């Protein structure tokens, strides 16, 4: 009898034995989304299974939803750069993998309702997720296994104070009343692994999302510089187009500035 295994020395044997006892690599949130969430043309012009190909900066904040040592995540992004999709994907992963309460607040109840009916509902139509939603779920509340999600508006202190939760989400907090973030944070005080997610486009330097961002470790996404290949934070103020990139009359030649 023969086998295909050949070990040259004790070092090889030790390395092979280590693989037998190694802990399996855990699936990342991004990988999970790639297997469970299908994005339609209502969400993106590139319909298909979720992928970080166009938004590689989403991978790290998504992992925060899986790391139970993290207590707060501030997403201070510009408009239309996948901020909400990060929260949608992270929350879907949380609800499927944790039997815990989630409180998701928007600036108004009407915006929460519209979001739940459209972008949030569409995610749960993906085949791997479609059968997981409890049929008793409503527009403003959802149950998935042992997880329970409640949508509210930040303009009602009573709603913000009504539901203890492990995961608290504040959407577009720059538009919230002054005490709303504090009220929502209080809902997680009694939970040992409470996690708050605060998302908004930036406003004033003293605004809510900037305060939350500066309270953390203030991470940025770096990209290679086109000229020197050094890593830089890509900011609008750093983009300078050549004067030669204009057509007669002064308008920008879009082919030149791409």
C-alpha positions in Angstrom: 0.0 0.0 0.0 1.3 3.5 -0.9 0.2 7.0 -0.2 0.9 10.3 -1.9 2.3 11.9 1.3 6.0 12.4 1.4 7.7 14.1 4.4 11.3 15.0 4.0 12.3 15.6 7.6 11.0 16.4 11.1 10.4 20.0 10.2 8.1 19.0 7.5 6.3 16.6 9.8 5.8 19.4 12.4 4.4 21.8 9.9 2.0 19.1 8.6 0.9 18.3 12.1 0.2 22.0 12.7 -2.1 22.1 9.8 -4.2 19.2 11.2 -4.8 21.2 14.5 -5.0 24.6 13.0 -8.2 26.6 13.6 -10.2 26.9 10.4 -10.1 30.4 8.9 -13.3 32.3 9.7 -15.3 33.8 6.8 -15.1 37.6 6.6 -18.2 39.7 6.4 -17.3 40.6 2.8 -17.0 36.9 1.8 -20.3 36.2 3.5 -22.0 39.0 1.6 -20.6 37.6 -1.6 -22.4 34.3 -1.0 -25.7 35.7 0.4 -26.5 39.1 -1.0 -27.5 39.7 -4.6 -27.7 43.4 -5.6 -30.3 44.3 -8.3 -30.2 47.3 -10.6 -32.4 49.1 -8.0 -29.3 49.2 -5.8 -26.4 49.4 -8.3 -25.8 49.7 -12.0 -23.5 46.6 -11.6 -26.1 44.0 -10.7 -24.8 40.7 -9.2 -23.5 39.2 -6.1 -22.0 41.7 -3.7 -18.3 42.3 -4.3 -15.7 44.7 -2.9 -14.2 45.0 -6.4 -15.5 48.6 -6.9 -15.5 49.5 -3.2 -12.5 47.9 -1.6 -12.6 50.4 1.2 -15.8 48.7 2.5 -14.0 45.6 3.6 -12.5 46.9 6.8 -15.5 48.6 8.3 -17.6 45.6 7.4 -15.3 43.5 9.6 -16.2 45.7 12.6 -19.6 44.1 12.6 -17.9 40.7 13.3 -15.3 41.9 15.9 -17.0 41.9 19.3 -14.2 43.9 20.8 -15.2 47.0 18.9 -17.7 49.2 20.6 -18.2 52.0 18.0 -17.9 52.6 14.3 -18.1 56.1 12.7 -18.6 56.2 9.0 -17.9 59.7 7.9 -18.3 59.4 4.1 -19.4 61.7 1.3 -22.7 61.0 -0.4 -23.1 58.1 -2.8 -19.9 56.2 -1.8 -21.4 53.0 -0.4 -21.8 54.2 3.2 -25.4 52.9 3.5 -24.5 49.7 1.7 -21.8 49.0 4.3 -24.4 49.4 7.1 -26.9 47.3 5.2 -24.4 44.4 4.6 -23.0 44.5 8.1 -26.4 44.5 9.7 -27.7 41.7 7.6 -24.6 39.6 8.6 -25.2 40.5 12.3 -28.9 39.5 12.2 -28.2 36.1 10.6 -25.3 35.3 12.9 -26.4 36.8 16.3 -29.6 36.3 18.3 -29.7 39.9 19.5 -31.7 43.1 19.3 -30.9 45.9 16.7 -32.2 49.5 16.9 -31.8 51.4 13.6 -32.7 55.1 13.7 -33.1 57.6 10.9 -33.5 61.3 11.0 -37.3 60.9 10.6 -39.8 58.0 10.9 -40.9 58.6 7.3 -37.3 58.1 6.0 -36.9 55.0 8.1 -40.2 53.6 6.6 -39.2 54.4 3.0 -35.7 52.8 3.5 -37.2 49.6 5.0 -39.7 49.2 2.2 -37.1 49.6 -0.5 -33.3 49.1 0.0 -33.6 47.0 3.1 -36.4 44.8 1.8 -34.6 44.2 -1.5 -31.6 42.6 0.3 -33.8 40.0 1.9 -35.1 38.9 -1.5 -31.7 37.3 -2.3 -32.2 33.5 -2.5 -30.0 32.5 0.5 -31.8 35.1 2.8 -35.3 35.0 1.5 -36.6 32.3 3.8 -35.0 33.6 6.9 -37.4 36.5 7.7 -40.2 35.8 10.1 -43.6 36.2 8.4 -44.8 38.3 11.3 -42.2 41.0 10.5 -43.6 44.4 9.5 -42.2 47.5 7.7 -40.9 48.9 11.0 -39.7 45.7 12.6 -38.1 42.5 11.5 -37.3 39.2 13.1 -34.7 36.8 11.6 -34.2 33.8 13.8 -33.5 35.1 17.3 -32.6 38.6 16.1 -35.1 41.4 16.3 -34.7 44.8 14.4 -36.7 47.9 15.1 -36.7 51.0 12.9 -37.4 54.5 14.4 -36.9 58.2 13.8 -34.5 60.3 15.8 -37.1 63.0 16.1 -39.0 61.0 18.8 -37.2 60.6 22.1 -39.8 58.1 23.2 -39.0 55.8 20.3 -35.3 56.1 20.9 -35.6 55.2 24.5 -38.1 52.4 24.1 -36.0 49.4 23.0 -32.8 48.0 24.7 -30.5 46.7 22.0 -27.0 45.3 21.4 -26.5 47.0 18.0 -27.5 50.6 17.7 -27.4 52.3 14.3 -27.7 56.0 13.6 -28.2 57.0 10.0 -27.4 60.5 8.7 -26.8 61.7 12.3 -25.7 65.1 11.1 -29.5 65.8 10.7 -30.4 64.6 14.2 -31.6 66.6 17.2 -28.9 67.4 19.8 -29.7 64.7 22.3 -30.6 61.8 19.9 -27.3 60.0 19.7 -27.0 60.1 23.5 -30.5 58.7 23.8 -29.8 55.8 21.4 -26.5 55.0 23.0 -28.3 54.6 26.4 -30.2 51.6 24.8 -27.0 49.6 24.8 -25.8 50.5 28.3 -27.0 47.3 29.8 -25.4 45.0 27.1 -21.9 43.7 27.7 -21.0 43.8 24.0 -22.9 46.8 22.8 -21.9 48.1 19.4 -22.9 51.5 18.0 -22.7 52.4 14.2 -22.9 56.1 13.3 -23.1 57.0 9.6 -23.4 60.4 7.9 -21.9 62.8 5.4 -19.7 65.3 7.2 -20.9 68.7 8.2 -19.5 71.1 10.7 -16.3 70.2 12.5 -18.3 70.2 15.7 -21.1 68.2 14.2 -22.2 64.7 15.5 -20.4 62.5 12.9 -17.1 64.4 13.3 -17.3 64.1 17.1 -17.9 60.3 16.8 -15.1 60.0 14.2 -12.6 61.9 16.4 -13.5 59.7 19.4 -12.2 56.7 17.6 -8.8 55.9 16.0 -9.6 58.0 12.9 -8.8 55.6 10.1 -8.6 56.7 6.5 -8.5 54.7 3.2 -5.2 55.2 1.4 -4.7 54.8 -2.4 -1.5 54.9 -4.5 -0.5 58.3 -5.8 -0.7 58.4 -9.6 2.7 60.0 -9.9 4.9 58.6 -7.1 3.0 55.5 -6.1 3.2 56.5 -2.4 0.1 55.9 -0.3 -2.1 59.0 0.1 -5.6 59.9 1.3 -7.5 60.9 -1.9 -9.2 64.2 -1.2 -11.0 66.6 -3.5 -8.8 69.5 -2.5 -5.8 67.5 -3.7 -7.1 67.0 -7.3 -5.7 69.5 -9.7 -6.5 69.3 -13.4 -4.1 70.6 -16.1 -5.2 73.8 -17.9 -4.7 71.8 -21.1 -7.7 69.7 -20.1 -10.1 72.3 -21.3 -11.8 72.7 -24.7 -12.1 76.0 -26.5 -14.7 78.0 -24.5 -13.4 76.9 -21.1 -15.4 73.8 -20.5 -13.6 70.7 -19.1 -12.6 68.0 -21.7 -13.9 65.0 -19.8 -11.7 62.6 -21.7 -8.7 64.5 -20.4 -9.7 64.6 -16.7 -10.7 61.0 -16.3 
